[in-house]
Structure formats: C-alpha cells, structure tokens
Amino acid sequence: MKFLSDAMFWLSNGLLVPVIIGLLYLFVRSVFLLGTLFGTWIRHNKIKRSFAPIMEGADEKSIDQLKQEVTKIDLPAGFVVTAKRLFTSDEATANLLVSEYELTSENKLGMAKILVKFGPILGLMGTLIPMGPALVGLSTGDIANMAYNMQVAFATTVLGLFSSAIGFVATHMMRQYNHRCLIWLDYLNDRISEESSKGE
C-alpha cells in the first residue's frame, strides 16, 4: 500500500511542470483574447451603427429597398458579406450561407471555451499538487520549503481563475454579438424567401 501511495505522490508531483506550462499558455492566450475581444467590440459597433437603422421599420420596406441599403454598407465583416450575398442567392444557397455563418461564429469561440473549462481544472491541479510537499515540509519543520510550495499553489490558482474569467467574458460577449447578427440574417433570409414565393 505504501508503494502505491508513494507512486501516486511522485506521479502527481511530476505533473506540476506540465500543469504550470499549460497555465502559462492559457494565460498568454487569454491576454491575446482580450485584444481580439476589443477588436470584435469595435467591429460589432460599426456593424450595429450601419445595420440597426436599416432594420428599423424593415417590415415596411421592400426587398429592393433593403438590398439597396445593405449594399451601401462598406465593411469587410463576414456578416455584411453574407448579408449582401443573400440577395443574389437562391433559397438553398441562402440557407447554407446562414448556417455557415452560424458555424463560423461558433468556431470562433473555441479558445474562449477552452479557457473557461481548462483554466479552473489546471488551476485546481496546480493548487493541489504542491500541497503534498508543503505538508511534508510542515511536518519536518522546513518552513521555507512549505512557503515556496504554497506560493506556487496560490500563483497557479490565480492564473487559472484569470484565464477562466477572460474566457467567460469573451464567450458571453461574442455569443451576444453573434446572436444579434444571426437574427438579422435570419430575418433577411425569411423576407427574401417570402418575396420569392410571391413571385412564383
């Protein structure tokens, strides 16, 4: 039994370095994600300023009016490009464009989701692993060793929580932006489909 306990102890201690490397990687990615989130916020505000006025009273506008107003928007955003293509596509292609936009938007949340899930996991592992050596140091009176291990434990907790918090905020904001754009695309697609049905 003691052999198994010692084996688990050494195995868990051996995981500390990979855990710390993983946390540092997540921390760096979370910092980059902050920059990406800021850029997304600026881009979405531009889209909202350009597109919201078009959608106000859109039910009273004809398809030609909507097409003319959407075509005038000069933004390279994927949402705007997709919206413009809806007017020149058949129903099946238009549905495909909306679905592809939804899938692309969801894929952009990949790193944020990883931060939300793996930040706390690695943070907890980084907290628990040094606790063993810290308790050993406490039992032998090696206060310096105990203090060092506790320092590592607290540092990994902070890094894990920070990365997770950034991922959570990014996921929430980006999903909100994507959902708004998807609602607009669905509305345009439905209006175009209705107009095509009437023409037939």
Summary of the structure (lengths in Angstrom):
residues: 200
radius of gyration: 25.8
end to end distance: 79.7
largest distance: 87.5
contacts: 610
relative contact order: 0.16
helix: 88%
strand: 0%
